[in-house]
Structures are given as C-alpha cells and as structure tokens.
Amino acid sequence: MSGAPERVGVIGGGRMGAGIALVFARAGSEVTVVERDHAAAESARERLGDGIAKAAARDGSDDLSGVAARLAVSTDYEHLAASGLVIEAVPEILDMKIEALIRAERVLADSAWIATNTSSLPVTQLAERLQRPERFCGLHFFNPVPPSALVEIVLTALASDDIHTAAAGWVEALGKTAIVVNDAPGFASSRLGNAIALEAMRMVEEGVASPTDIDTAMVLGYRHATGPLRTSDLVGLDVRLNICEFLHETLGDRFAPPQILRDKVAAGELGRKSGQGFFSYP
Ligand SMILES: NC(=O)c1ccc[n+]([C@@H]2O[C@H](COP(=O)([O-])OP(=O)(O)OC[C@H]3O[C@@H](n4cnc5c(N)ncnc54)[C@H](O)[C@@H]3O)[C@@H](O)[C@H]2O)c1
C-alpha cells in the first residue's frame, strides 16, 4: 500500500492531533478526529480552523479547497471504524494511550493500521497491549506538524514486514521525509537532540563559552538552523528535563541532567514560555 489512506482516524485533536489531521486532509484523506468530550471536540474544531487559516496564509487558499469538508470531529470512537489508519495523539501518559489504542482497535477492521505519535514512551510496551501488534508502529511527527519535514517511523520487533513500506508511503504522500528507527529510548531525534543540548548546558556550567557563542558554534560551524540552547528554550526546559531523566534511566549516565538544567527548572526559568531560559525573551 502506498499514498495517503482513503480514511484516517486521529485520536486526540490537540496541538499534534490537529496538525496530523490537517496534513492528511490536505493529502486527500477523509479524516475523523476523536476527542474525549464535547468541550475538547469544540477546541479541536477551532484548532483545525486555525490550522486551515494559517495554511491559507502560507500557501494560498486555492490548494485548500475541500480540506475543511474532509475533516470531521467526533466524541464517538465508533466513528473511527472505517479508517484504514488510526493515529493516536492523546497526552503522553502510558495508561491513557493504552486505553485509547485498545478502544480504537476494538472498532477497527483487522486490516487497519494503528500508529502512536508518542515522543518518548516505548512503542513496544504499547504494541504488547494490542490484539494485532503486527499492524502497529510509531509515527513520530514534529511540532508544528504542517511545516515540519520529518516523520520518524518507529518499528517494534512485533511489527509485520510490510508496515515499513506502508508507513513510508503515508509519509511520502504528506510530502515529508521519513526515517526508520527501531524502537529504542528517544528514537533517533530526541536522543541526538538531547545529547547535544546536554553537552551545551555542561559547557555553560563549566564556563567554556557563553550561551550565545556555544549556539553560534553550531549555527555557523555546523549549519544548524538554531543552536542547542535556544532550541532547548523553545522546547521548554521542564520538557527537556523530563526527557533527559527518562533517557538517563534507560540509557545511562551520559544523559544525566546537568545541575544548571535542574536549577533553571526549579527557579521557574523554563525557556521561551516563561520569558527566561538560557536566553531572555522580554
Ligand atoms: N507537542 C509537541 O511538541 C509534540 C511533538 C511530538 C510528539 N508529541 C506527542 O504527541 C502527543 C500529543 O501531544 P500534544 O502536544 O498534541 O498534546 P495536547 O495536550 O495538545 O493534545 C492531547 C489531546 O488529546 C485529547 N484527549 C485526551 N484524552 C483523550 C481520549 N481518551 N480520547 C480522545 N482524545 C483525548 C485532549 O483533549 C487533547 O486535545 C503526546 O504523546 C506527545 O508526547 C508532542
């Protein structure tokens, strides 16, 4: 199978789910977003509307004709039943994801594929709770979804051989680039992104150079679009700390959180969202 599936379901219409729904609708799929209650469904509708408006401003509105008509929001998991692919994008809480995935699998045809957009939970642990783990993989989209070029396809040992081809076809239909990663903590992107960010923080701690100069080293020396410290401020230092603690537990001491990161989070310096991180955002 290749190309965008005819019908796609998305569980959770938050930041990521709405973005994922939008890109599939733009690729021609009929998309149903399932939310937990009516208030959340209304917020998801607004998010989708905003997403369409943003896309129109960026790309012109011609290309978007019909997209809104291909997007539906519901609170009923039964409305996922006709989907060829369902992508789960509920909050990053293991039990919440397991429950959502089991509910979806119950209504889907045996031939349907299911994916999770988890950014850090072990995909294998989710797969093990499903009746058809061979039809399940990770599809790790990036935020914001529409302009982000990368999707990580995360494969478990339980996945069927053809899921890789199917997933690569979906990502290609979205105009994005896929990389394939075997399920491992932090996949490829978070593991590498955190490795470099944590080393940059240790360099600040040791007084090797200023945050500005450390970032400039990577931007001008290695052509990174943004330096590791400014990127960390954007991600949120509390989010960085959480991921880093998880990688420390699973991959060992090389991911031990630097003291400067702990101190900043304790002081409420969470990066851009709080106005102060490694840089100031007045
Ligand atoms: N935000 C990011 O930068 C980012 C990037 C990559 C991956 N992710 C991952 O994507 C997932 C979603 O993150 P987000 O930032 O979109 O979160 P979010 O909080 O913005 O959205 C989650 C949505 O799920 C809904 N929801 C909760 N329980 C539900 C249920 N039982 N059934 C249906 N819907 C339910 C909520 O109402 C909410 O709209 C997480 O696993 C996160 O780790 C996030």
The ligand as an ORCA input file, in Angstrom:
! r2SCAN-3c Opt
* xyz 0 1
  N       3.785     18.970     21.476
  C       4.889     18.509     20.904
  O       5.858     19.251     20.645
  C       4.961     17.059     20.492
  C       5.842     16.680     19.465
  C       5.874     15.340     19.073
  C       5.051     14.408     19.698
  N       4.210     14.804     20.701
  C       3.344     13.795     21.325
  O       2.033     13.915     20.800
  C       1.075     13.509     21.779
  C       0.057     14.621     21.965
  O       0.728     15.795     22.351
  P       0.054     17.236     22.204
  O       1.154     18.220     22.451
  O      -0.752     17.297     20.968
  O      -0.930     17.214     23.486
  P      -2.266     18.081     23.706
  O      -2.474     18.069     25.176
  O      -2.178     19.365     22.979
  O      -3.406     17.201     22.992
  C      -3.903     15.992     23.507
  C      -5.371     15.888     23.104
  O      -5.849     14.594     23.429
  C      -7.198     14.747     23.904
  N      -7.555     13.557     24.667
  C      -7.246     13.262     25.962
  N      -7.749     12.056     26.294
  C      -8.383     11.577     25.198
  C      -9.103     10.390     24.930
  N      -9.247      9.423     25.838
  N      -9.648     10.221     23.692
  C      -9.508     11.181     22.746
  N      -8.823     12.329     22.960
  C      -8.274     12.525     24.164
  C      -7.167     16.035     24.703
  O      -8.462     16.559     24.876
  C      -6.261     16.908     23.824
  O      -6.993     17.639     22.873
  C       1.883     13.177     23.032
  O       2.150     11.799     23.039
  C       3.178     13.951     22.825
  O       4.271     13.377     23.524
  C       4.140     16.109     21.100
*
